[in-house]
Amino acid sequence: MKIAFVYDRVNKFGGAERVLLALHEIWPEAPLFTPVYNPKTAPYADVFHVKTSVLSRWPLNVVPHEILPPLLPFFYESMTFDDFDLVLTITSAEAKGILTKPGTLHVCYCLTPTRYLWSGYDEYIREPGLGWANGLARFLIRSAAPLLRNWDYISSKRPDKYIAISKAVAERIDVYYQQHAEVIYPPVDTKTFTPDHTLSSGRYFLIVSRLVPYKRIDYAIEVFNNLGFPLKIIGTGIDSKRLRKLAGPTIEFIGSDLTDAKLCWYYQNCQALIYPGEEDFGITAVEAQACGRPVIAYKKGGVAETIQVGKTGELYEEESMECLSEKVLRFNSKEYLSEDCYTHASRFSKRHFQKNIRELIGKYYRDSKAII
């Protein structure tokens, strides 16, 4: 079976990129197609044979993805996959819009239906997170949204099968695309992210996230400003400047240029990981649990599927300062055992992910050949 991967933009590293690396271990010969590739900001992709477009040589390579969509359908639809038996698109945006011949199976591993067109449209209009370019971003999104939404819906019919990263995402796929999706949770490296049983609970709370508006880190900062509790924030993003202005003296920002070992240390030494926004899955919540630490999270979205309430963390009802503040004040890290957190996180190991996705894609491929 000759397989190819397609991904939206290869220019950063996060949870989705860990998925790509886990897939590469299963199918190391599979090339990676993408319209945007920046090897300087995505050195992880050195292991792939990357096939890209002229767009990677344009200055647009560095601009936020909200400004690129009017250009991207052309690049995806111009890609050719005639030599492949199966194409696996890993996407939260346009990559599912590729065109394949009838004999090529197209499976979409969907991170979420395109957020800025559907579930997150109002958030992007309210706060694009581009500073001086917010007005331009709003204008472009509003102007292009009807056409892009139409293309996105039409292109959502192109995959033969969908796999979602969480039940929450599977529900969105059903609502916005009217497509059924099986669920396979993304992989977490439970060999690297492990507890240190010699440590007691740390003094600080922790956020590990891209700094973008929809992550809702702003109201978490306000909560910890008011409580006077220490909070460390690991990550970078377009919302960084605004969030730093909000932060008081107990808030510390740490860049995202950390080794996994150093990130593990921050997890191991915190009281709890804070998850203030609606997440598609929430891979850092599982990493924290793998390191033996509980999670306090907003209950809506995929992150709720990764937490055993009362045993590996707590959920709160509303995305508000009041609800988060109440949970933090009531929180006692001694009530959570690192062994329980790690055992629960092991359900999301890379080994389980690779086994599940290899079996499901193999089934899809065999079924497609049986039909032919």
N, C-alpha and C positions, 0 to 999 in steps of 0.2 A: 504494500500500500504506500503510494507516494503522497506525502502530506505537505501542506504549506500552512504557515501561520500568517495572520494579518492583524495588525494592531494599530490603533488610532494615531498615536504620536510617540516616537521613541526619542524622548528628550528629557526624561527625569527618572527617578527611581522611587518606587513605593510598593504598596501591596499588589497592584496589578502586575508590576514588573517581576515580583516574586513568582506569580503564577506563570509568567512566560518562561522563567528559568526552570521551574519544575516541569513544564511541558517539554522544554528542550532536553531534559534528562531522559524523558521517555522516547522522544523522536529527535535525536541529535542532528539528523541530516536535513530536517525541515528548514527551509529558508524562511526568513521573516520579512514580510512585505509591509511597508508603511510609506505614506506620502511625506512624512516629516521625520528627519533623523538628524540628531546632533550628537556625534560621538564624544564630544567634550563633556556634555552633561549627562550622557547615558553610557558610561564605559562598560556597564554590565552587558551591553549588547555586542561586545567584541566576540562573544562565543557564537553568535549567529552569523549566518550569511545573510546580510541585510540587503534587501532590494528596495530601493527608494525611488523618489521622483525628483523632478527639477525643482519642486517646491523647497527641498532641503537646501538648495543653494540660494534661495531668496532671503532677504532680510526678514520676511514674514515668519521665518523659522523660529524667531524668538518672541513673537507676540502672543498674548493670551489666546486660548483656543476659541473664545467667544467671537473673535473677529475673523477667524479663518473659515467657518462653515460655508459661506457662499461659494468658496473656491473648491472645497473638498469633494463634493459629489463627482465632479469631472475626473479627479485623479483616481478615485476608487473605481469608477466605472470604466476607466481606461486600462486598468490592470488586467493581465491575461493569466488564466489558470488552466489552460487547455491540457497541460502536461501532468496535471495532478489528479489523483483519485479522490482526495478529500482536502477541503480547505477549512481550517478552524479559525474563525474570527474571534478575537478577544477584544471586547469593545464596550464603551459607554457612550458611543457617539455614532460616527458615520461608517465605520469599517464593515458593518453588516451589509452595506449597500453595494458590495462587489457583485459582479455578474459572472456566473459560472455556466458552463454548458450542462445539458441534461445528465450526462454521465458522471459529473463531478458532484460529490456530496458536500454540502455546505452546512457545517455545524457552527452555531454561534454560542460562545461562552459569554453571556451577557452580564456585565458588571452593573448596569442599570439602563433602562430606556433613557434616551438622551435627556439629561437633567434640565438643561436650560430651555428646552422646548416643551417639557411636560411637567413633571412634579416640582421642579425648581424654578419654573419660569418667573413667578412673582418675586422670588428672592433675588434672582439675577437682575430684574428690572429695578428693584428697590436699592440694591447695593451690588453693582458689578465688581467692586473691589479694585478698580483701575485708577483710583485717584483722579488726577486731572483729566483722564480720558473717560471718566464715567459717562459724561453726556454723550460722547461719540458712541460708546458701547451700547447705551440704552437706545439710541437712534438706530444703530445697525441691527440690534436684536429685534426691536419692534418692527422695523421695516422688512426684515428678512424672515421673521418668524413664520408667517403664514405659508410662504413657499417652502421653507425648510421643514416645517412640520408636515406638510403634504408629502415632500420627498422622503422624510424619515418614516412616515407611515407606510408609504408604498415600498420602500426598501426593506421594511421590517418583514415583508412577505417573502423575501429572497432566501433567507436561511431555510434549509429543509428541517432542521431540528434546533431547538433552543435548550441550553443549559443555563440555569440562573445560579448566582453565587449565594443566594439566600431565599427563604420563603417570601420575605418582604419584596425582593426584586421579582420573584416569580409572579407575585400578585400584580405588580406594576406592568409586567409584560402582558399579562392577561387584560388589564384595564386599558392600556394605551395601544397595544398592538393586536389584541385578540388572538394571542398565540399561547399554546401550552408550553411550559418549561419544566423539565426535571431540575432538581436542586443538587448541586455538588458544592460544598463549601470550599473556599480557597485554602491553600496550604499554609501552615505555620511551621517554622523550623523549631520543633520541640527538642532537637538535639543541641542547638545553640542557646535557645531561650529556656533556661532551667532554673529552679530555685537554688538559693544558697541557704541551706538550713542552719548555718551558723549565725545568720543575721537576724536581728529583731526588726520590728517594723520601723521604717524610717520616719523622719520628722516632716517631710514635705509631701504634698500631693503633686500629681504629675499629669500633664497633657502631652501626648505625642500625636501630632497631626500636621497636615498641610495647613498653612495659615490663609484660608480663603473664607469669604463671608458665610457661606452656607454651613460651615462647621460650627458656627455659633460660639466661638471661643470668647467673643466679646462679653456676653453676660456672665460667663464663668469667671472672667477676670474681675468683673464688678463684684461678684459674690466674695471672692477671696480678698479683694480690696477691703470690703466691709467687715469681713470676719478677722482680717489681720493674720490669716494663716498663710504659711509659705506655699507657693505654687511654682513649679518649674514647667516651662513650656518648651518642648523640643519640636522644631520644625521651621520651615520657611514658606513664603508664599506672598501673593500679591496684597494680602491684607496685613502684612507684618507691620508696616509703618503706623497704620491706624491703631492696631492692637497695642503697640508699644506706648503710644500716647495715652492709652487708657490705663496702663499698668501702674500700680502703686509700688511702694518700696519692698513689699513681700513677694513680688512677682519677678521671676528671673527667666529671661529668654536664652535658650541654648540653640545654636545652629543645628541643622540637620546633617552636617558632615561628620557623622559618627560611625565607628565600626559597630558591627552587631554586638561584639563583646562589651563595648562601652554602653550601648543602648541597653543591653541586658543589665548592666550594673545600675543604671538609673531606675529600671523597673524594680530590681531586687531591693533597692534601698528606699523606695517610696512607701507611703502609707496606702495609697490607692491611686489607680488611674481614673481620671475624670473624662467622661464622654458626654459633652453637652449638646451635641447635635444629632439629627436623624441620619443614621448611617445605612449604607447599602449592605454592609457586612460588619466591618469593624475589626480589621485584622490586628490592630494594636491592642485591642481588648483581650484577644486570645494570647498575644505575646505576653502581656502583663500577667495573665493567669498562669501561663507556662513558667513564668519566673516566680510564681508563688504569691502573687499579689492580687487582691480583689479589685473590682471595678465598680464605680458609681456612674450610672449611665441613664440618659433619657430613654424611656421605654419604647419609643416608636422607631421602627426600622429594624435592620438585620442584627444590630448589636444585641438586642434582647434575646435572640436565638443562641447567643454564645455564653450567656450567664445563667448560673443556677442561683436564683434569688435566695439569700440567706446563707448560702454556702460558699459561693465564689464572687459574690457582689450584690449590689442593690440597684433597683430601677426606680425612677421617679416619674410621676404622671405627666407633668406639664413642662414645656420648654420655657422655664421662667426662673428668675433669681430666687423667688420664694421657695420653690420646690427643691432646687438644688441646694440652697442654703440649709434647709431643714434636714436633708439627707446627710450633708457634711457634718452638721452639728451633732447628729445622732450616731454618726459612724464611729465604730470602735474596731480598729484593725485586729485586735486580739481575738475577736469572735470568728476569724477566718483562718483556716489551716492551709499552709502552703502546699501540703500534700494533696488536699482536696482540689485546690486551684490547678495544680499541675495535672492531676488525673483527668480533670474535666477538659483541660486544654488539649490533652493527648488525642481526643476525638477528632481534632482538626489537624493532625500531623500531615506532613508532606507524604508520608508513606500511604496514609489512607486516601488522600487526594489522588495520588498517582494511580493507585489500584482502582479507585472508583471511576476515574475519567477514562482510563485505558479500557476498562470493561464496557462502559456505556458507549463510547465511541466505536469500539469494536462491534458491539451489537448493532448500532446504527448502520455501520458500513455493511455488515453481513445482510441485514434486512434490506438495504438498498439494492444489493446485488441480487437478492432473491426475487425482488419485484421485477428487476430487469430480465 
